[in-house]
């Protein structure tokens, strides 16, 4: 895959005013997912409103810190770090066991990654990340987001459980608008195509009366993040096993993210970046466990945003991390970012994920496609996507251990592509060269 041309390359530092705008764009894209994650976990753990606010502040603080740390010392790629969706389901499934079990399992999983790096065994794991595996992971991230995208683009709410046709049509129009300006604009304006689309979309929804200003007016200006729970970690064996398995998926997810962004930016730094990036993911797991949060991972949606914006500078993520930390301490800023309507965020993610699917296809096709690859790539993508649409009653009837795996399309797809690529349909004794 030929490296695309960027307005700002990976080690180039845009002017501060532009870097702040790019960082704000990243923050707007990722912020709603933090809110959704905080809402799901607060429901699973029966948090009160004060606990949920503190939980969200800590997510912003930890995610901002580790995103900035990764870009200046860790993997040094334009990748966002934040709570892992691969760990989220395990977190929710273990909620009946208590937050102490979740904390202990998260710390244990993070420690496993740290041990893997320092023991020198990480190279064995890296050898499994062939182009087929990386391409499938990039595509799966996009396809497993489909249930979320459907929910957001339809504008579902307690008052409109089935969604609203005007909201869906406007969201679809925004997808076409953002894709068009991303392709047609040049120079500086091209790099802000997603942000421009979100501004236009937010203004359109405001004119239609869909914006709620009460949260912004009621938010305080300064509030230091505080622990939402004061429990000590507990190391209960079902939690340790569940999180060890979930962290295996997180490891492959991180490898896929790193290989995906490297293929469109700089592959030369990849070996060192993998060790440092996984080490920081492990540290993120330990810190998250202490605070009762979901462990962090490098997000695979980042390559899609980079391709759409044509800005590959890792320092834009550094500024995003700073903005997230400020948002954790300034609830008024967090409330402002949260005002972007969900259908607008869904439209922006559609554009970014469309570019990411293209990147995944390019990686798979770079060395030529054989009939074997039809199954190695096609089946994991198909079945991983299918899992995301399994009915909730069917998932609820599963034993907890099965639900940890079969309820997560990304985990299912990763396991299948590794099984097909390296065991069932293995082409040769040696793994493919990346």
TORKELO-648877 format. One line per 8 residues: number of its first residue (from 1); their letters; for each residue x, y, z of C-alpha. Coordinates in Angstrom, 2 decimals. Example, Ala and Ser with C-alpha at 12.3 -4.5 7.8 and 13.67 -1.06 7.14 Angstrom:
<pts>
1) as) 12.30/-4.50/7.80 ~ 13.67/-1.06/7.14
</pts>
This chain:
<pts>
1) xxxxxxxx) 0.00/0.00/0.00 ~ 1.50/3.34/-1.07 ~ 1.78/5.88/1.71 ~ -0.72/8.74/1.24 ~ 0.46/12.34/1.13 ~ -0.40/14.46/4.17 ~ -0.59/18.16/4.89 ~ 1.29/17.47/8.15
9) xxxxxxxx) 3.28/14.24/8.43 ~ 3.69/12.12/11.54 ~ 6.54/14.07/13.18 ~ 5.56/17.52/11.91 ~ 4.12/19.96/14.42 ~ 1.33/22.16/13.00 ~ 1.06/25.76/14.22 ~ -0.42/25.77/17.71
17) xxxxxxxx) -3.71/27.35/16.64 ~ -4.19/24.61/14.02 ~ -2.98/21.85/16.33 ~ -5.61/22.93/18.87 ~ -8.31/22.80/16.19 ~ -7.23/19.33/15.09 ~ -7.07/18.21/18.72 ~ -10.57/19.60/19.31
25) xxxxxxxx) -11.80/17.66/16.28 ~ -10.41/14.42/17.73 ~ -11.98/15.23/21.12 ~ -15.41/15.89/19.59 ~ -15.25/12.57/17.72 ~ -14.24/10.47/20.72 ~ -16.10/12.29/23.51 ~ -19.59/10.83/22.86
33) xxxxxxxx) -18.23/7.28/23.10 ~ -16.94/8.12/26.60 ~ -20.41/9.34/27.58 ~ -22.04/6.19/26.23 ~ -19.52/3.99/28.06 ~ -20.07/5.86/31.34 ~ -23.84/5.51/30.93 ~ -23.70/1.74/30.28
41) xxxxxxxx) -21.40/1.09/33.23 ~ -23.37/3.35/35.56 ~ -26.49/1.33/34.74 ~ -24.69/-1.99/35.30 ~ -23.32/-0.86/38.67 ~ -26.40/1.17/39.73 ~ -24.41/4.38/40.20 ~ -26.07/7.54/41.39
49) xxxxxxxx) -25.73/10.75/39.36 ~ -22.77/12.04/41.37 ~ -20.88/8.78/40.89 ~ -21.59/8.79/37.15 ~ -20.24/12.34/36.79 ~ -17.09/11.44/38.70 ~ -16.71/8.27/36.62 ~ -16.89/10.29/33.38
57) xxxxxxxx) -14.38/12.85/34.70 ~ -11.92/10.04/35.51 ~ -12.40/8.49/32.04 ~ -11.53/11.84/30.48 ~ -8.53/12.34/32.77 ~ -7.04/8.86/32.25 ~ -7.76/8.77/28.51 ~ -6.30/12.23/27.99
65) xxxxxxxx) -3.17/11.44/29.97 ~ -2.41/8.14/28.22 ~ -3.24/9.52/24.76 ~ -0.68/12.29/25.31 ~ 1.86/9.89/26.84 ~ 1.58/7.50/23.89 ~ 2.22/10.24/21.31 ~ 5.30/11.72/23.00
73) xxxxxxxx) 6.90/8.56/24.47 ~ 4.84/5.41/23.78 ~ 3.99/4.26/20.27 ~ 4.43/7.82/18.86 ~ 1.67/7.41/16.29 ~ -1.50/9.51/15.74 ~ -3.63/7.04/17.70 ~ -6.15/7.90/20.38
81) xxxxxxxx) -6.10/5.87/23.60 ~ -9.22/5.31/25.63 ~ -11.45/2.72/27.34 ~ -11.48/-0.54/25.42 ~ -14.75/-1.83/23.97 ~ -13.18/-5.31/24.04 ~ -13.02/-4.96/27.86 ~ -16.37/-3.20/28.29
89) xxxxxxxx) -18.51/-6.32/27.98 ~ -16.31/-8.20/30.46 ~ -16.64/-5.25/32.85 ~ -20.44/-5.29/32.59 ~ -20.68/-9.10/32.75 ~ -18.69/-9.15/36.00 ~ -20.69/-6.32/37.57 ~ -22.70/-8.75/39.76
97) xxxxxxxx) -19.42/-9.88/41.34 ~ -18.75/-6.34/42.58 ~ -16.42/-3.52/41.58 ~ -13.61/-5.08/43.65 ~ -13.50/-8.10/41.31 ~ -13.50/-5.81/38.27 ~ -10.66/-3.73/39.69 ~ -8.56/-6.82/40.45
105) xxxxxxxx) -9.19/-8.33/37.00 ~ -8.31/-5.09/35.21 ~ -5.07/-4.70/37.18 ~ -4.22/-8.36/36.49 ~ -4.80/-7.95/32.75 ~ -2.69/-4.78/32.60 ~ 0.09/-6.51/34.53 ~ 0.06/-9.39/32.04
113) xxxxxxxx) 0.79/-6.96/29.21 ~ 3.67/-5.41/31.16 ~ 5.13/-8.87/31.88 ~ 4.76/-9.81/28.21 ~ 6.83/-6.79/27.17 ~ 9.60/-7.17/29.75 ~ 9.86/-10.96/29.29 ~ 10.55/-10.52/25.58
121) xxxxxxxx) 7.62/-12.71/24.56 ~ 5.82/-9.90/22.75 ~ 7.66/-10.71/19.50 ~ 5.85/-14.03/19.31 ~ 2.51/-12.27/19.54 ~ 3.56/-9.75/16.88 ~ 4.36/-12.55/14.42 ~ 0.66/-13.42/14.31
129) xxxxxxxx) -0.30/-9.93/13.05 ~ -0.13/-10.74/9.32 ~ -1.65/-8.41/6.70 ~ -4.83/-10.52/6.68 ~ -5.19/-10.24/10.45 ~ -4.51/-6.50/10.47 ~ -6.90/-5.85/7.57 ~ -9.68/-7.87/9.18
137) xxxxxxxx) -9.30/-6.02/12.48 ~ -9.49/-2.63/10.76 ~ -12.64/-3.65/8.90 ~ -14.18/-5.32/11.95 ~ -13.82/-2.15/14.01 ~ -15.95/-0.39/11.41 ~ -18.51/-3.15/10.95 ~ -18.94/-3.92/14.66
145) xxxxxxxx) -19.79/-0.24/15.16 ~ -22.83/-0.66/12.90 ~ -25.37/-1.31/15.72 ~ -24.13/1.85/17.47 ~ -24.23/3.84/14.22 ~ -27.77/2.67/13.49 ~ -28.87/3.75/16.95 ~ -27.25/7.18/16.73
153) xxxxxxxx) -28.17/8.02/13.13 ~ -31.82/7.14/13.70 ~ -31.96/9.54/16.63 ~ -33.41/7.01/19.05 ~ -34.41/8.36/22.46 ~ -36.91/7.58/25.23 ~ -39.38/9.81/23.41 ~ -38.69/8.22/19.99
161) xxxxxxxx) -37.79/4.57/20.54 ~ -37.98/3.76/16.83 ~ -36.07/6.85/15.74 ~ -37.16/9.72/13.50 ~ -37.06/9.81/9.69 ~ -35.98/13.51/9.47 ~ -33.06/12.81/11.80 ~ -31.92/9.82/9.76
169) xxxxxxxx) -32.19/11.68/6.45 ~ -30.26/14.66/7.82 ~ -27.58/12.34/9.20 ~ -27.26/10.60/5.82 ~ -27.00/13.99/4.11 ~ -24.19/14.94/6.53 ~ -22.29/11.76/5.59 ~ -22.39/12.75/1.92
177) xxxxxxxx) -21.54/16.37/2.77 ~ -18.48/15.45/4.86 ~ -17.24/12.90/2.33 ~ -17.64/15.43/-0.49 ~ -15.80/18.28/1.23 ~ -13.09/15.87/2.41 ~ -12.52/14.93/-1.23 ~ -13.05/18.34/-2.85
185) xxxxxxxx) -11.40/20.77/-0.43 ~ -7.67/21.37/-0.47 ~ -5.04/22.61/1.94 ~ -6.03/23.72/5.42 ~ -9.79/23.38/4.93 ~ -9.47/19.76/3.82 ~ -7.85/18.90/7.14 ~ -10.89/20.22/9.03
193) xxxxxxxx) -13.52/18.49/6.88 ~ -14.97/16.37/9.71 ~ -15.00/19.29/12.15 ~ -16.68/21.54/9.55 ~ -19.26/18.84/8.93 ~ -19.97/18.50/12.64 ~ -20.33/22.28/13.05 ~ -22.77/22.41/10.12
201) xxxxxxxx) -24.65/19.40/11.45 ~ -24.87/20.78/14.98 ~ -26.18/24.09/13.63 ~ -28.79/22.27/11.52 ~ -30.00/20.21/14.49 ~ -30.08/23.36/16.63 ~ -32.39/25.06/14.10 ~ -34.65/22.00/14.27
209) xxxxxxxx) -34.79/22.28/18.07 ~ -32.82/19.12/18.89 ~ -30.18/20.74/21.13 ~ -30.63/20.80/24.89 ~ -28.81/23.76/26.50 ~ -29.74/22.92/30.09 ~ -26.68/20.76/30.78 ~ -24.34/23.50/29.55
217) xxxxxxxx) -26.00/26.18/31.70 ~ -26.07/23.93/34.76 ~ -22.47/22.67/34.52 ~ -19.92/24.12/36.93 ~ -16.72/25.78/35.70 ~ -14.13/24.04/37.87 ~ -14.35/20.61/39.51 ~ -11.35/18.38/40.22
225) xxxxxxxx) -11.89/14.69/39.38 ~ -12.52/12.58/42.48 ~ -12.72/8.79/42.98 ~ -16.24/7.48/42.38 ~ -15.60/4.38/44.48 ~ -13.38/3.86/47.52 ~ -13.07/0.05/47.37 ~ -9.85/-1.96/47.26
233) xxxxxxxx) -9.17/-4.43/44.40 ~ -10.17/-8.05/44.95 ~ -8.52/-10.90/43.04 ~ -11.27/-13.46/42.43 ~ -10.36/-16.23/39.98 ~ -13.39/-15.94/37.61 ~ -12.59/-12.24/37.20 ~ -8.90/-12.93/36.59
241) xxxxxxxx) -9.63/-15.55/33.89 ~ -12.26/-13.38/32.21 ~ -10.02/-10.33/32.07 ~ -6.97/-12.35/30.98 ~ -9.00/-13.54/27.98 ~ -10.33/-10.05/27.30 ~ -6.81/-8.61/27.42 ~ -5.75/-11.12/24.77
249) xxxxxxxx) -8.34/-9.51/22.50 ~ -7.09/-6.07/23.58 ~ -3.51/-7.06/22.66 ~ -4.52/-8.14/19.16 ~ -6.69/-5.03/18.89 ~ -3.70/-2.83/19.77 ~ -1.46/-4.67/17.32 ~ -4.07/-4.18/14.62
257) xxxxxxxx) -4.34/-0.48/15.44 ~ -0.56/-0.02/15.37 ~ -0.08/-1.93/12.13 ~ -3.03/-0.13/10.57 ~ -1.72/3.35/11.34 ~ 1.87/2.34/10.48 ~ 0.82/1.20/7.01 ~ -0.46/4.70/6.21
265) xxxxxxxx) 2.23/6.71/8.06 ~ 5.61/5.20/9.02 ~ 6.47/1.49/9.29 ~ 10.10/2.10/10.26 ~ 9.36/2.84/13.91 ~ 6.86/0.00/14.29 ~ 8.98/-2.60/16.21 ~ 9.92/-0.14/18.96
273) xxxxxxxx) 6.45/1.42/18.90 ~ 4.77/-1.93/19.51 ~ 6.79/-2.60/22.68 ~ 6.29/0.91/24.05 ~ 2.63/1.11/23.03 ~ 1.71/-2.23/24.63 ~ 3.68/-1.29/27.75 ~ 1.66/1.93/28.09
281) xxxxxxxx) -1.56/-0.06/27.50 ~ -0.50/-2.28/30.40 ~ 0.18/0.73/32.62 ~ -3.21/2.11/31.57 ~ -4.84/-1.13/32.69 ~ -3.20/-0.99/36.12 ~ -4.13/2.68/36.64 ~ -7.67/2.09/35.36
289) xxxxxxxx) -8.06/-0.84/37.74 ~ -7.06/1.30/40.70 ~ -9.75/3.84/39.79 ~ -12.39/1.25/38.86 ~ -12.33/2.20/35.15 ~ -12.18/0.22/31.90 ~ -8.61/-0.48/30.72 ~ -7.21/1.63/27.88
297) xxxxxxxx) -6.37/0.61/24.29 ~ -5.17/2.36/21.13 ~ -8.30/3.02/19.08 ~ -8.52/1.51/15.61 ~ -10.82/4.28/14.36 ~ -7.80/6.63/14.17 ~ -6.55/5.56/10.69 ~ -9.94/6.39/9.21
305) xxxxxxxx) -9.87/9.90/10.66 ~ -6.26/10.45/9.52 ~ -7.13/9.40/5.97 ~ -10.21/11.62/5.92 ~ -8.38/14.69/7.27 ~ -4.99/14.19/5.60 ~ -3.29/15.21/8.86 ~ -1.00/12.50/10.27
313) xxxxxxxx) 0.77/14.58/12.94 ~ 0.95/12.69/16.23 ~ 1.00/16.00/18.07 ~ -2.65/16.62/17.20 ~ -3.44/13.68/19.52 ~ -1.19/15.24/22.18 ~ -3.35/18.36/22.09 ~ -6.48/16.21/22.14
321) xxxxxxxx) -5.17/14.58/25.32 ~ -4.66/18.01/26.89 ~ -8.20/19.02/25.90 ~ -9.61/15.84/27.47 ~ -7.70/16.50/30.70 ~ -9.04/20.07/30.77 ~ -12.55/18.76/30.11 ~ -12.14/16.45/33.11
329) xxxxxxxx) -11.42/19.48/35.31 ~ -13.81/21.92/33.61 ~ -17.30/20.39/33.49 ~ -18.51/23.40/31.45 ~ -16.12/22.39/28.63 ~ -17.18/18.75/28.89 ~ -20.83/19.80/28.64 ~ -20.05/21.90/25.55
337) xxxxxxxx) -18.37/18.97/23.79 ~ -21.26/16.71/24.78 ~ -23.77/19.00/23.07 ~ -22.81/17.73/19.59 ~ -25.89/15.64/18.67 ~ -25.37/11.88/18.46 ~ -26.58/11.70/14.80 ~ -23.86/14.21/13.85
345) xxxxxxxx) -21.17/12.12/15.56 ~ -22.59/9.02/13.87 ~ -22.28/10.72/10.46 ~ -18.65/11.70/11.14 ~ -17.84/8.15/12.23 ~ -19.43/6.80/9.03 ~ -17.07/8.90/6.93 ~ -14.02/7.91/9.00
353) xxxxxxxx) -14.98/4.22/9.07 ~ -15.60/4.23/5.32 ~ -12.01/5.37/4.82 ~ -10.84/2.77/7.33 ~ -12.58/-0.07/5.47 ~ -10.76/1.05/2.34 ~ -7.45/1.00/4.24 ~ -8.17/-2.51/5.50
361) xxxxxxxx) -8.94/-3.74/1.99 ~ -5.73/-2.17/0.68 ~ -3.63/-3.91/3.34 ~ -5.20/-7.29/2.56 ~ -4.77/-6.81/-1.20 ~ -1.22/-5.40/-1.04 ~ 0.44/-8.82/-1.52 ~ -2.23/-10.26/-3.79
369) xxxxxxxx) -5.42/-12.14/-2.89 ~ -5.77/-15.92/-3.26 ~ -8.83/-18.15/-2.91 ~ -7.61/-18.98/0.62 ~ -7.85/-15.30/1.57 ~ -11.53/-15.23/0.59 ~ -12.25/-17.39/3.63 ~ -9.55/-16.09/5.97
377) xxxxxxxx) -10.76/-12.51/5.50 ~ -14.41/-12.92/4.51 ~ -15.64/-15.30/7.21 ~ -14.30/-13.40/10.26 ~ -15.67/-10.10/8.90 ~ -19.07/-11.67/8.16 ~ -19.47/-13.59/11.43 ~ -17.97/-10.83/13.57
385) xxxxxxxx) -20.49/-8.39/12.10 ~ -23.34/-10.90/12.54 ~ -22.60/-11.24/16.26 ~ -23.25/-7.53/16.74 ~ -26.87/-8.05/15.71 ~ -27.65/-11.00/18.02 ~ -30.86/-10.29/19.99 ~ -30.35/-9.16/23.57
393) xxxxxxxx) -32.63/-11.92/25.01 ~ -30.45/-14.53/23.28 ~ -27.29/-13.01/24.77 ~ -28.89/-12.66/28.20 ~ -29.68/-16.39/28.25 ~ -26.02/-17.33/27.73 ~ -23.79/-18.36/30.64 ~ -21.52/-15.51/31.70
401) xxxxxxxx) -18.39/-17.08/30.20 ~ -19.97/-17.52/26.78 ~ -21.36/-14.00/26.77 ~ -17.90/-12.54/27.38 ~ -16.80/-13.94/24.02 ~ -19.89/-14.49/21.86 ~ -21.43/-11.15/22.78 ~ -18.53/-9.17/21.30
409) xxxxxxxx) -18.24/-9.21/17.50 ~ -14.70/-7.84/17.57 ~ -13.51/-10.66/19.85 ~ -15.27/-13.29/17.73 ~ -13.79/-11.92/14.51 ~ -10.27/-11.71/15.96 ~ -10.39/-15.29/17.22 ~ -11.71/-16.54/13.87
417) xxxxxxxx) -9.13/-14.75/11.72 ~ -6.29/-16.02/13.94 ~ -7.68/-19.56/13.83 ~ -8.13/-19.55/10.05 ~ -4.88/-17.73/9.24 ~ -2.55/-19.67/11.53 ~ -4.22/-23.05/12.16 ~ -7.04/-24.28/9.93
425) xxxxxxxx) -5.99/-22.68/6.63 ~ -2.34/-22.05/7.38 ~ -0.54/-21.47/4.08 ~ 3.02/-22.14/5.20 ~ 4.92/-22.89/8.43 ~ 6.30/-19.36/8.60 ~ 3.97/-16.41/9.24 ~ 3.60/-13.88/6.44
433) xx) 6.08/-11.03/6.42 ~ 4.59/-7.60/7.25
</pts>
